[in-house]
């Protein structure tokens, strides 16, 4: 309850800030969208708690909500900081450069919200199954929750129609995901036009020229076909200065410009062969790739300068500074999965634009610490694009002794092509979907273990490349989570066709992320696996939905459905009765009392299931269920055997004990009415309501005492 109160405080702070929403000059519509979806999320959680939980049990049966609500609070707090940053008018021109095509509202904040919100809903359902003391009410809630995951709802459109509001993806909200960003661009165009028309003493000459070029870029009047901004706009600014040189063969510098810090990538050469590639880089926009903000060109010196956002440090440097013999694990398991998901999402976006990295390694993964989220980072991919310029610069820097052999990041097919290529050109197989997936696996290995692949020096030079091609891979030195080891081994498979796509990797990592939030104890390495194999769930998903998501903004709206579809597949795998019920004869409904009721052929349903055969959620506390609901359950195996026996008796005209005689099919009359839970009312009163014996009980091993009379000494020992 304390976490929910903290979420309410953040939402109240956002509502107070948005009183002045008309004064927001940058990303106003996206800030309003963030507030609306946060409000919808808070109200949805409040309604679910009100309907399913009891306040007096908040210290006992609400524990399943603690970790999901804690993660939800972190998402709300980060969203509040985003809104505050957009509202600040300090260094306005620097914010224009940083935010003029920024989509972090949807691609980062709303993405994280939708990933965690499914965990919150499932946690409330888990707590609701054991809430209260009335067994019939508890059973009724279990039936409702289990019916929610029927396979009939496993369709994107049906899911949005039935559960869209509950999972924060109603149609009106989804339409605003893309429209809000476009509206903010036009609002920024109007603000720039007003700045340009202002008096000369209010805005400098350099700012007016910058406004002219930004207007051409935002309105699409001038495409980047070689006509980049003149370099005089950059170097002519009063506050422009170079602070320090960064890595990358001298290409990168940290600069101060327009009151903010940026990274400047500069190189010399003719711009015409690079026009198309530079234009593509400047049009890319995603929260997990390093953003190319604007470009400048000096015609006389033939010098091109590309301005990019500044990050703190790369993954390689961070791990080198913080790893040591006393620190076995640099990141916790949830943080590792979060960084892996961000890298996979960035690569998914690049591949959706037919851009292949070719050099994915820890030096090209940039990190920035996130405010109010201790231990978590914002990860971005760099080093993609401009391969010809990159090869020239890194040929001079590759001789540094501290740089690992790049062979360890290359896929076997890339190494084979490099060995056969005598010209020294970049192999074609290096720039493919599957080669990037292999490199991603090696990055994840170093992220989990803190060790460079093959760092024990038993493979070096030509021998290393040869052994990698023959299938040798690095060994995990520490006990690692099996679900991550399985994912990495699938990604570095020797056969490229066996490696998954980044879309599949993202879905699996979101499922694992939700699993760890719902089951925080499973974050320890001693408990290795989720209850169902992740690859089995993904295979079922791809079998039913073979198409990949279209637009990237649309893929964010599909996150709740993808997790919901995984949940259905998970229940199918864990419930052995699910397939049996699906294949049962039409018109037969098997109740918990194992009585067979004949229905008239005219009213016979095509798909019926017993309400009491639904499996209880695997995340629920079964001990609490037994202690609160003293109703003895018949095992699924016994029920299935009795069901088959009764069916045979119905065919031969026999009558099982305790059941009404089976009438011919031509008689549509039902023998006895059913209770709301599918039980016969006469059988319900005769059921044994004693608690099941614990496996540790001395009476459970064939020594069941009589129901009456005093206990003997042997029974008490």
Phi, psi and omega in degrees: 000328180295320178296322179293324176295320179295322176298319178298324178295318178296318179295321176296321177296320178296318178299322178293320179294320186282002170299328179258036184294336179292342180271357179282120183264345182233124175059043180295314182295323179290326175294320177295321177298317180297319178296318182294318182285330173294318179296318177297320179295316179296315180294325178294316178297318179298318180293319179295319178295318182297323185276334191243343185239166179238137186297324183291349180256015186295335181269354183240307188255004179262007186296333178296341183271346190298306183292316176301318179291329177295318177292323178295322176298320179297320178295316179297319182294319177295323176296323177297319179295325177297315180295318179298321180294321179290330182282335183292130179265005179287136181053057187298320182293323176296323177292325178298317179296319183286325191249002189292342172222033182278137179236028182296334180303312182272311189285343180242299187288311180290325175302312179295323178298314182291329178295319184273338187291326176299324177294323178295315180298315180294325178294321177295320177295320178297315178292327180292332180294334182246012181279139178089179182240352182277114182299321182294322178292321177297318179295323180295320178293322178298321179297316180297315181294321181290324179294337179297332184256031172292147184291345177298334181270003183278064179213135185302317183288318177295322179298314180295323179292321185270318187239010185301315181292322181295328181255018171068024178233049172294162187300319183294324178291318181297323179295332181281346182301314181270324183294324182297319180295319179293320178295323178294326177296318180289325175297323178292324176300316179296321179294321179292323178295322177293321178296321182292329181276353182289170183291157184293333180283343179272335181220137183283171180294322179295319180294325178294319178294321178296321178297320179300313183288325177294323177296320178295323180289315184289325181273353179076015181286336180226112177279159183275068178259051180099348182262072176283173178297144175296141182297339180295333177295323181283302186284344180276354178291147184294323186261012181286129175202150177269124182272311183198162175269143179251184180288186178093034176070026179084005180284333191250139177223149170266127183236157171252126185204131177058035177079009181223167180257138180223172171250133180248122175255119183232149178203163182250149177146175179287134185276337188301317179293343184255006185303309184296319183290319178294320178299320179293318181296320182287343179268349181286145180204113177202151185288347183242021169232149179293125189276125168275113190272312179199164183229150180227152181216134177256111184295322184289313183272354183056044183247127179252135180232124179246125181269129180231163178287153184263131174247169185286302180197166180274164184298323181298313180294319181297317181290324179293325181282333189249341179280149178191175181295336180271351182239097185289317183242120181284322181239149172288164182300315177299323179291320177301313181294323179296316178293318178301318180295320179294319177296315180297322179292321177297318178291325176299319179293316179298316180293327177294338176259016179057040175246124181250140187282297179088338181222046179285116179205169184301336178288342179255013173251112183260142184238149172218129180294138182266136181290144178062017177225085185296127178089348181262153184228157169260118184255138178224146180267134176233179175085005179266154177081162179052053184295324181294318178292322181295320181294324179294318184286319185281346174294331177277335184261355186284349182274002179293134184291337182278350182278126179295156177298122182296349180300328185292343181264350186271145178288157181302321180293331176290317179296322179295320179289325178294325179290325181278338183278119180264352183274344180081010178279164180292129181293146180293324182293348179292327183255072177223165177301312188288328177294322177293325178295320177298314179298323177300321180297319179293323176296317180295324177301313179292327179294322182282314188267340186075012182240143175288136178304133179062032183282355180281004172067015177278349175231119180218151174062223182297328180295323179296310180299320181295316182290327176295320179293330180275000173110005180283137181227158179294154181261143177283115186284337183244160171298114183245156178302131185296326181292329176283321177298318179297319179296315182293318180295325176292325182285331179258027178302143182294329179271116183302326182293341180274352179277142182283169172276165179290336175295317177294320179298319180296317180297318181294318181292326175294321178296315179296320179298316178294321180299317180291330178287317179290329181237077185299332178295336181283358175287344177283151184287343181292330178259110199271322196233148163297169186289338180230144180297127183297323182290330176293319178296318180293323178297319177295321180294314181293329179294324181272325181233082185286337183283147175271159182296145183281261179291149184290328176296324178294330181293331177293320179292339182272356183301312179301321180292321179298317177293323177294318179295321174299321181295320177296314178298324178297316179293324177298318180292326185271343181254105180292341181279347187296310181291327179295319180293324181294325182269003180290160180295145179294137177094353180260127177237118185264117180270172181291337177277003175061036174257143182257127182244125179275135177250153177296146180299329183287335181249016184286122179287151180282337183215103181234147180220152176287135181292336186265359179265001179289137181285141174289146181307137183290347180267357183281159179271103185292332178295319178293325179298315181292324182288331182269332184241090183282060177240124183286129182262139174278134183295152182296325181294317180294320181295319181294323178293318178295326179297315179297320180297316181293325178296318178296320179295324180293328180288319183276359178083010180277166180236125179283152182299137176082005180236158180283153181296146181277123182269161179300157183296335181289343179266112186276008185279135179273139187290317182213146180290153179260146173284169179302341181259013176084010179262151171287135183296329179288323180285331183297323181287336183268001184286148177282120184258018178286153177292143175292146182285142176289148177300337180270358182289141178292347180264002186271349184257061175076014181238057180282122183280165179291155182285338182237160178092159181288155179278145178279168180295324181293331179284335182273347181267000000 
